[in-house]
């Protein structure tokens, strides 16, 4: 089923984003900049008059996304209970690598890191998930949703990449390199993905 419009948001900047640490299923609070990004992204959404009603909101249940989504809904004047949280929208688990920087992961888990550099789609962190694993559950969510009007999705960098890649039907090696901005949102409509920043 082709959705009418999906507005795809990444959570605001977190403390671990600044430190370059893998978050996965662990959490780090939004920075002051991250909170500002959430409010500004809601304002950008409000300024886009072409989005059809009604609005449906889905979000990852992880803390940084919850925080972002609640800030956005407050800015939009919508009640918090409109959000449907779904575990399938969570970021890929980085397993034993969560909380570490790239340099630390490369040192502690060299075999995984080498695999990630050569086959990022299938590389699975110790006790974690690969892009392929993530894609399977995101695809399951996508196929379950009955899209109508405008669907707002608040999620994570890798989750957003996978959703956009599925929508555009691009090769796996391109999905892992798609941009992952905190600012603005990606509008998925009529088979086209566009980055809306104002």
C-alpha positions in Angstrom: 0.0 0.0 0.0 1.3 3.4 -0.9 0.9 5.9 2.0 -0.5 9.4 1.3 2.4 11.2 3.0 4.9 10.2 5.6 6.8 12.9 7.5 9.9 11.2 8.9 11.8 12.9 11.8 15.0 11.9 13.6 15.2 12.7 17.3 17.0 15.8 18.4 20.7 15.9 19.1 21.7 14.0 22.3 24.7 14.1 24.6 26.1 10.9 23.1 25.6 12.2 19.6 28.1 15.0 20.6 30.5 12.5 22.1 30.2 10.2 19.1 28.9 7.2 21.1 26.7 4.5 19.7 23.3 4.6 21.5 21.3 1.7 20.0 18.8 0.7 22.7 20.5 2.6 25.4 19.6 6.3 25.9 21.1 9.7 26.2 19.2 12.9 27.0 18.6 15.6 24.4 21.0 18.5 24.5 19.5 22.1 24.7 20.2 22.2 21.0 18.3 18.9 20.5 15.3 20.3 22.3 15.4 23.4 20.1 15.6 21.2 17.0 12.5 19.3 18.1 10.5 22.6 18.5 11.9 24.0 15.2 11.0 20.8 13.3 7.5 21.0 14.6 7.3 24.6 13.3 8.6 23.5 9.9 5.9 20.9 9.8 3.2 23.6 10.6 4.5 25.8 7.8 3.9 23.0 5.2 0.3 23.6 4.0 0.3 20.6 1.6 0.0 17.9 4.3 -3.4 16.2 4.2 -5.4 15.5 7.3 -5.7 13.6 9.6 -2.4 13.4 11.3 -1.3 10.0 12.7 1.8 9.8 14.9 4.1 6.8 15.4 7.3 6.8 17.4 10.0 4.6 18.8 9.6 4.1 22.6 13.2 4.9 23.4 13.7 7.9 25.7 15.4 10.3 23.2 12.6 9.8 20.7 9.8 10.1 23.3 11.4 13.4 24.5 11.5 14.7 21.0 8.0 13.6 20.1 6.5 15.1 23.2 8.3 18.5 22.6 7.0 18.4 19.0 3.4 17.7 20.0 3.5 20.4 22.6 4.6 22.8 19.9 1.9 21.6 17.6 -0.8 21.8 20.2 -1.6 18.1 20.1 -2.2 15.8 23.1 0.5 13.3 24.0 -1.9 10.4 23.8 -2.0 10.6 20.0 1.4 8.9 19.8 1.4 5.2 19.0 4.8 3.8 20.3 6.1 0.8 18.5 9.2 -1.3 19.3 9.7 -2.0 15.6 10.7 1.7 15.2 13.5 1.5 17.7 17.1 2.0 16.6 19.2 -1.1 15.8 20.6 -2.6 18.9 24.4 -2.2 19.1 24.6 -4.9 21.7 27.9 -4.9 23.6 29.1 -1.9 21.6 26.5 0.5 23.0 28.0 3.4 24.9 31.3 3.2 23.0 32.8 5.5 20.4 33.9 4.2 17.0 37.5 4.1 18.1 36.6 2.1 21.2 34.5 -0.4 19.2 37.3 -0.8 16.6 39.7 -1.6 19.5 37.4 -3.9 21.5 35.7 -5.7 18.6 38.1 -5.7 15.6 36.4 -8.5 13.8 33.0 -6.8 13.9 34.5 -3.5 13.0 36.3 -4.9 9.9 33.0 -6.5 8.8 31.2 -3.2 9.3 33.7 -1.5 7.1 33.3 -4.0 4.3 29.7 -5.1 4.6 27.8 -2.6 6.7 24.4 -4.0 5.8 25.1 -7.5 7.3 27.6 -6.7 10.0 26.0 -7.6 13.4 27.5 -6.2 16.6 28.0 -8.8 19.4 24.5 -9.4 20.8 23.2 -6.6 18.6 21.4 -6.1 15.3 22.6 -5.6 11.7 21.0 -3.2 9.2 19.4 -6.4 7.7 17.8 -7.3 11.1 16.6 -3.7 11.5 15.1 -3.7 8.0 13.1 -6.9 8.7 11.3 -5.4 11.7 10.8 -1.9 10.1 9.3 -3.6 7.0 7.0 -5.6 9.3 5.8 -2.3 10.9 5.4 -0.6 7.5 3.3 -3.5 6.2 1.0 -3.4 9.3 0.2 0.3 9.1 -3.0 1.4 7.4 -1.8 4.8 6.0 -4.1 7.7 5.4 -3.7 11.4 5.5 -0.4 12.4 7.0 1.7 9.9 9.0 4.3 11.5 11.4 7.1 9.1 12.3 9.7 10.0 14.9 12.6 7.6 15.1 16.4 7.2 14.7 19.2 7.6 12.2 19.4 4.0 11.0 15.6 3.4 11.2 15.0 6.5 9.1 17.6 5.3 6.6 16.0 1.9 6.3 12.5 3.4 5.9 13.6 5.8 3.2 15.6 3.1 1.4 12.6 0.8 1.4 10.4 3.6 0.1 12.8 4.5 -2.7 13.8 0.8 -3.4 17.5 1.6 -3.4 20.4 -0.9 -3.0 21.5 -1.8 0.5 24.9 -0.2 0.0 23.2 3.1 -0.7 20.8 2.9 2.3 23.7 2.8 4.8 25.1 6.1 3.4 21.8 8.1 3.3 22.0 11.4 5.2 20.8 11.5 8.8 20.2 15.1 9.8 18.5 16.2 13.0 17.1 19.3 11.3 13.9 19.3 9.3 12.2 16.1 8.1 11.9 13.8 5.2 8.7 13.9 3.3 7.8 10.6 1.6 5.0 11.1 -1.0 4.2 9.7 -4.4 7.4 7.7 -4.5 9.6 10.7 -3.9 11.6 11.5 -0.8 12.4 15.2 -0.1 14.2 16.9 2.8 12.0 19.7 4.1 14.0 22.3 6.1 11.8 25.4 6.1 
